[in-house]
């Protein structure tokens, strides 16, 4: 007992400190128990040209309302090769339950051979699955001026990977956005802030079942 400290007051203080420690420990355990989502993307997921909290990934985090932790590892200008190089460390650091792969746009714009793109994506998928994370593919398209043959081969990579690994796929992340000039920034490549809720709603139907499987959403939860 502390010298000069009344016994009853000392016991109350000890009890209060113990309760505080238990509460903090419980809060930490709860936070650690939340499923983690890791988003590996490029500028489309990095809120390029808009405020960070306006991007679809931030809107996803807000929709989950603390029920899951969202780690946005997206970088503007990222390629599938860069993502494949960074992913192993991120998997070890965050131990995600769900990995959202949104890469390929910059590969397509640079004319990367589809075979190389497929190889890089395969590495990321296999690394994620080996880390016991579920994977959601977020597909992207490229402008028609690259030629229909290349365009078909490029977009076909997403479908072939989804089939080979039995993964959910959002065929085109910018569905309902890319052809609407009012929803695209001046460069014609990046969506505006107004487009971000639409992008989230495009991702959500494929993501929701994974969230339900990980206890984030109730089994019979309706889509918003």
N, C-alpha and C positions, 0 to 999 in steps of 0.2 A: 504494500500500500504506500502511496506517496505521502511523505512526511507532511503533517499539518493539513492533510486533505481528509475531510469527514468520510467515514466508511460508507454511508449510504450514497453520498454524492459520487464517491469513487466507483461504486458498483453501477450506478446509473450511467456514468461516463463510459465505463467498460462495456456495458450492455449496448449503449448507443453506437460505440465504435465498432462493436462486433456486428450489429445490425447493418451499419453502413458498409462494412467490408463484404458482408453477404450479399447486399443489394448490388454493389459494384460487380462482384463476381458473377451474380446472376445475369446482370446486364451484359457483361462481357461474353458470357456463355451464349446468351440469346443472340447477340450480334454475330458471333462466330457460327452459330447454327443456321443463320439465314443462308439460303442458296446464293451463289455468286454467279453473275452473268458477265462474261468477258466479250466485249465487242472488238473485233479485229477488222478495222476498215480503213478507208482513205478519206478524202475530203468530204465525201457524201455523208459520212458518219462523224466527221470532226467539226461539223458546223462551220464550214468554210464560208466566209463573207457575211456571217450573221453572229449574233451574240451566242455564246456557248450554251446558255440556258434555254435558247430557242430551238436548238437542234433536236432531232427526233430521239436521239439517245437520252438526252436530258428529260424529254417528255416521257419517255419510257420509265425512267427512274421515278418521276413524279407519279405516274400512273400506278406503279408498284407500291408506292406509299410506305416505304420502309420494310416491306415484306421480303425484299431481296436486295442484295448489294450489286450495283452495276459498276463495272470497271470499263471505262472507255479508253481503249488503247489505240484508237484510230489516229492516223497521222496523215495530213494533207500530202499528196504526192506519193503515198505508199504504193508499192507494187506487191505482187504475190511473193516474189523472191524476198523482199524485205520483211514481209509478214512471216514467212516461213523461218527466216533467220531469228526474228524476235520472239516468236511464240513459245519455244521451249522454256525460256527464262520466265515468261509471264505465267505459264502454266504452273511452274514450280512456286512462283511467288504468290499467286492468288488462288490456286487450287479450284478453278471454276467448276460449277456443275453444268453450265451451259455455255457453249462458245458459239458466237454469231460471226460467221465469216463473210465479210462484205469487201471483197477485193477483186480486182480484175479490170476495173475501168482504166487505170493507167497502163496496164499491160496491153489492153486493146488499142488504146490511143497511140501507143508506141509501136504497134505492129508486132508484138511478141508472138512467136510461133505458138499456136494453140497447144501443141504437145508440151512445151516448156511450162505454159500456164497450168495445164492439167497436172504436171509433175509437182509443181510448187503447192498447188491446192491439195493434192494427195498427201504430201508430207504434213500439212497442217491438220488435215482430217485425221490421219493416222496418229499423230502426236496427241491430239485432243482425245481421241477414243482411248488411247493407251493410258491417258491420265484420268480415265473414267468420267469424262465430260461428254454430254450430249452435244450434237452439232446441228446448227441451223445454217443452211446456205442461203445467202441473199444474192440473187443473180442480178446482173447488170447487162445492158446492151451497149452497142457502139454505133456511131453514126453510119448511115448507109453508104457514104462516100468511100468507105474502106473496101467496098465490094461485097456482094451478097455471099459469095463463097466463104470469104474470111469471116464475115459476120456470123454466118450459120455455124461455122466450125468453132468460133469463139464462144457463142452463147450455148452451143451444144455441150461444151465442157461441163457446165453446171448440171445439166440434165443427166449426163452420163455418170457423173460423180454421185449425184443423188440416188440414181438407180443402183450403182455398184455398191455403195455403202448403206443403202436403205435409209437415206436421210431426208428430212423435210426440206422443202425448197420453196423460196419465194422467187418465182421466175424472173420478175423484173422489179427491182426496188422502186423505180420511179414511175411505176404504172399510174396513169392518170395525172402525171406531173410533167414529164419530159416534153410532151407535145403542146403544153399550155404555156404560151409565152408569158402570161401574167404570173406564173408560178416559178419562173426561171430567172436567175440573175442575168445581167447584161452579157455575160460570156456565153450564155446558152448551154452551159454545162452543169452549173451548180444551182440547186433549188433555193428558193427564197424562204424566209421565215414562215410565210403563210403556207408553204408546201409541207412543212415538217409534220403537222398532225396527220396529213394524208399519208405520208410515208409510214408513220407509226401504225396507222390503221391497215396499211398494206402488209406490214410485218406481223401484226398481232395475231391473225388467224392461225398462222403456222407456229408462232411462238407460244401461244396460249396452252396447247396440249403439253408442251415441255414444262411450262410453269406449273400446270396442274400435277404432272407426274412428280415434280419436286416439292409439292406441298405449298406452293406460293399462292395458287388459286384453289378455291373449293372445287371438288370434282365436278359439280354441276354448275359451276360459275358461267354466267352468260357473258358473251363478248360485249364490250362496250360499243 
